[in-house]
Amino acid sequence: MYKLYQYKPIEIGFVILCSNNNVGQLKLTINSIKAYYPDNEITIIISNTCEEYPKAIRGGSTFESMINKGLKESKCNEWNLITVAGGWIKSRIDIKYSYFIESTKDILFPILKTKSIHCNFMNNNNGMMIHKKAFADIGEFLDDDDSKLFWATTAIEKGYRFKGIVGGRLF
């Protein structure tokens, strides 16, 4: 569908997860997205109600349930980038990620320089980009400790590819 390692214009929506209902962190992330991506869809998922953002959608108490709710409720019908509230999103993330997309069966995530040897999709909710059709096809995350592992196994069985982007830092 797409050619690898070449820029391609993609429609990207942002799903912001805010588990602690910290309005300051939420404002920071929303303002950064609006500064660099003013026309893109933003879906806000919170753990409790928030008076300051009445359009925010109440997710669950776990990141997995919040991701499920965010991807189901997202208005963007193509690529959705999941981010945790509290950071200033860099510009050109859509361009950087687009170079690694070959089809809608790609699931992208950043690989960050860290002291931990476990820097992979399983340990990081921040920065995963997935096509909405892919999420609908794979299904939801379960609400338990091994949910990402089971979800990733299902995705691989259905032919999806996980691609780690070195230097794909969002903040």
N, C-alpha and C positions, 0 to 999 in steps of 0.2 A: 504494500500500500504506500509506504513512505520510503524514501531513500535514506539509509543510515549515514550519519556524520555530515549531514547537510542541514542548514536551517530550513525549517518549514513553519509557516504561520499556523499556530494552534490556538484554539479557544480554551482558555484556562479559567477555572473558577477556584475560589479559595474557601476552604472549610477551616474555620478557626475553632479550636477546642479550648474551652476555658473551664477547667475542672474546679478551680477555687473561687470563681466569680469575682476575680480581682478586676475591677473596672479600669484601673490605671493600665494594667497590662493589656487588656482588651483594646482600649483606646489607642495605645501605642501601635499595636499590630494593625488595627483597622486604618489608622492614619498613614502608615507606611504603604499599605496596599493601595489606598486611594491616591497617594502621591505618585506612584509609579504605574498603577494599573487602574485609572479612574473609571473605565467602562466595564471592568470585569465584575462578575457576580461574587458576592461575599455571603457565606452562610455562617452564622454564629451559633455555636452549640455550647450551652452552659449546663452546669449540673443542677442549679436551682433557678428560680425566677430572678430576673434582673430588671429593676425599674428603669434604669438608664437606657436599656436596649429592649424595648417591648417586642421587637420583631425577632429577638433571639429565641432559638428553639431549645426547649428543655430536653437534654439528652438523659443519659443514665449517670450512675455514679462511677463507672469505669471508663477508661479510654476506649475500650472496644465497643461499648454500647454507644459512646459519643460518636465514634467513627461511623458506626452503622447508621445512626440517625442523620449525621451530617451528609453522608453520601446518598442516602435515600431522599433527603429533603433539598439537596442542592438543585438550583435552577439551571446550572450549567450542564448541558447534555453531552459535553465532550470530556475534556481532561479536568480533573479536580486535584488540587494540591492541598494536602492536609498539613496544617501547622498548629502548633500550640501557642496560645496567647503569651505575649511577654517579650517579643523581639521585633526589631525593625527589619522588615523583609527587604532584601536587596532588589535592585532593579535588574532586569534582563534574565530573571530566573526562567521565564518561559522560553527564551532563546537558548539558554544553556541546556535545558532539559530536552528541547526539540531536536537537538542533534542526535540524541540517542533513541529516538522513537522510530521504530520500523512499522509497527501496526498497533491496533487497539489492544492487542494481547500482551503489551509491554507494561510492566509495573516498575516504576522507577523510584529509587530511594537514594539519599545522599550517604556517602561514606566519609566520615569525618576523621580528622587526625585527632587521636585520643590515646591515652596511655592504656586503655582497655584493649584487649585482643578481641573483644566481642563487639565490634562496631559493624552491625549489620541490620537488616530489616527487622529482625526479631527484637532488638533492643531499643529501637528508636521509632517513635510515632511521628516525629517531626520531619516533614519533607517528603513523605510518600506521595507520589503522583500516580493516579490510576484513572482509566477511562470509565465513565459511568456505566457503559454497557458491560465492561469487564466485571465490575462489582456486582451488577445484576446477575450475570452468568455464574460467577463463583459462589455468591451467597454471602451471608453475614458472618461476622466474627462471632464466636461463642463467648459467653461471659465466664471464662475460667482462665487459669494460669497458662494453659497450653493452647489457647485459642489461635494465636498467630501461627503456631506450628501446624495445626490442623487446617487452618485456612490456606496457608501456603502450599501444603500438600495437595489440597483440592485444586488449587490454581494450577500447579504443575501438572497434575493429572489431566487437566482440561487444556493443556497446551500453552499456558501463560508463561512468560519469561520475566524473571526478576533481574533488574539491571541496577547495579550500584554505580553511582556517579561519584568519582573521587573529586573532592573539592566542590560538591554540590551544596555547600553550606547556604542556608537560607538567610541567616543573620550576619 
